[in-house]
Amino acid sequence: MSDPRGAKPIKLDPWLDHYAARASGLSASEVRALFAVASRPEVVSLAGGMPFVRALPEDLIRTALDRVMTLEGPTALQYGSGQGVPRLREQILEVMALEGISASMDNVVVTTGSQQALDLVTKLFIDPGDIILAEAPSYVGAIGVFRSYQAHMVHVLTDENGLVPDALRETIVRLKAEKRTIKFLYTIPNFQNPAGVTLSAERRPEILAICKEHNILILEDNPYGLLSFDEPVPPALRSLDEDGVIYLGSFSKTLAPGFRVGWALAPHAIREKLVLAAEAAILCPSSFSQLVISEYLTQADWRGQINEFRGVYRERRDAMLEALDEHLPELSWNIPNGGFYIWVDLPEQLDSKAMLPRAVTELVAYTPGTAFFADGGGRHNLRLSFCYPTPENIRIGIRRLATVIQGETDLLDTFAGTGVLALPTANESVTAPPPDMS
């Protein structure tokens, strides 16, 4: 940009030439870009994966807070171990045991949410240009981390039963023939974000065997694993392989995201490097948050509370499925058995990203499928989150979405290629959500 009086060009960012090359990989996600929209009280947000924390009895948390400050105040407010509070690491073993994992607390590293664990693992393993394999589609937060470390993300075909083993094998063979360096497979095997699918029990040993054959580490991200609706909790990949899997867990979905407490369970040698990397990044995770969660796990019926969350999310999933059946029967979608998300397939002539402005005008928000692909895919998909809105607001949101899709279809039929858009409005009253956070 130049000064109109002929002076030297004005730099919008005077430090532009000073950034590291990897800073070019930092960009706002399409989910985060919906914050302003989702905060408007008249908008039904089906976009962000926010837990319904109001289902958590406030007295449980307040009691834990009071006891920590009364009994351990000075410790809670002080620096702590870079690996995490030992008592909480022992309790994390109890949580993971519900998914069949047997482990030592020595190999648990507490992190500032599982997102930090994801960042640390990527920092430890990735050199610019290295390959990370991942489901198609995959978690937008992971895509952002991988891009920031200049990794090349390669998607592997996924169907209603999760990662397709033959596709994984073929992708690995092709990349190795091209002399590419594959560092790890990133997977969300249970109630995946965004597709909502679960890796079948039959495929789990095969995926592990393929990665072991090719000496590829598996990074198992499992924030939704305990939120199963209709079936027993699926066994974690880590329960089947102690040496080839790093497991990431979180209290964000089964307690509350505001505490920002997650963890990594890693093979011993990797664990030591994770602790060093964590200490270099933040010195130590929050002692206060860890002790409050530990007190909650000690005093409360946390298993019963997880069952409460399951019931809340099952009811909302059912409301969304019923509304989709009623208002959009011509489309197709998955039926998740847990978690937060439904993945919708649009007709090929519709573009979920291009359609979003019209949806905002209709006072409904969703996440375009393009947010979940590193290669530009997903334009004919969208992710709907049923975790936060009430069942009634979900029905309103789907009705508005149906108006959007019908309007876009009619416009394409009438004005194919002209870009003419109609912008109707909606009048239903809804309960406002806070900004979407995932």
Steps between C-alpha positions, in 0.01 A plus 500: 500500500641843403457843657276710266752787521771290340687403817656160561266198500333438836548149641197363679738276697851645534631163624373302203852420378612385846261209559623143489392303195273282714293807599348488152312192617310694768151593391155533652291185475159509340351392833655788693394741230139427602547652849335831420206328333446250780496771766197668345197406713270442205730246330464125556857375499544142380865580434720460807567194711432658839414262785172572676666590830167600657437129542779503757360575850660825615523383861738218401751744357447760770564239769819388327618861467430572866678187622807565287535857623433399861728196511760565230482869415874580504580191291218570253626854438867401460710360217481123471653206321549521126350153471193574709365436850572135593159450663319611187719281280398201713134593455546537125594132499154424644336704224697324225426160653140547382638466147710195578829682552747370757796729559739658748451853630868557416408509132216752539579865422237758597461780246305821452218326322565219256561769238834577666586131499426495128731797451780347707493167317507679166791717614696192607454302180445730205761656276376723215361287219443185708178309440219462751223257405148580617139409441300672230358724645701587813494731804547865404718568807741226398519633145600839640773353720641282223502792258680722752787250516511480118390139483333364189169341598374212286140387547406133498159375386247464784156340483220428747732255683794739532837485329508258208796263553561432131505873429748554784727225371488630143570857611803394703643292215452785253663759723795274578549438128520878463771504772278706734553488875188394694527592868164393644134420444265743675160349577188567708366143510190559713209724389738690279511876463357596254354189335356339815611152389666236719778268391351151507632237739598281204713771342690607813751211508550531124579872520747431780662218303541716188667778696724255685606338173605837360644637828246782519401646836129546575372815670162407648290804592203387708306784666158344431568135582294487820198671340353185346120495461385150418796265531781421744792742493728396210844376609775750429768420243748552783339209685612274214853638453711658773807579290367637173230739622500840670159552658355849553219554750311799638261608773349763268215280376431292814536782755555855373733658242565806715746310718723439196630165626589215268770239488721280287580136572820416316763227483771568758767653274248730331356597838836637615526723194138612541571618854806694383303656215215592735735660750662701222158620383313582824720384795205306643125452453267682741528351849171665592302340219657160559425500872138608446447217251674256733273606786195462276608149398555412867171631641246489215330218313688588181394179325137587567559851369642361176182292468302821550689662212434195286127537554507873421690450176295196395181706533649779287632261239154346471342845465739585216447170321122540522521856369724396211258220411211746504653799322786364287408141409671532162845533662715230662689502829661271755329377817759540777497269799668758721681831503376834367474497121299411192670518159265594217547434127363773275403471133805547277376833367505656850809649666478507880753783532334720239160427657600617848424873453145412403473274806614785725226718348255222581638510857657155510870411511680179407860412419587455131664171415801684357618574856583131547717431197859609443466451124199716417239223522168503681311759297201268471489423873419681821536418868208544738561503874216388724683531834411852611159619369181385667293243309251774409773728368643209303163453329483872422855496367439204269180660372695815416776295340241328281383845384859588411562181304170523317570864417846421368364213292226718352749775419734259327212360299385849398822699481763235435839667494378856565583522871166668578406445863179560687535587866185416699484527878366284783284608791502219757611587852793295630719473805839658435814288530841637595766509225592161352833366617585192293 
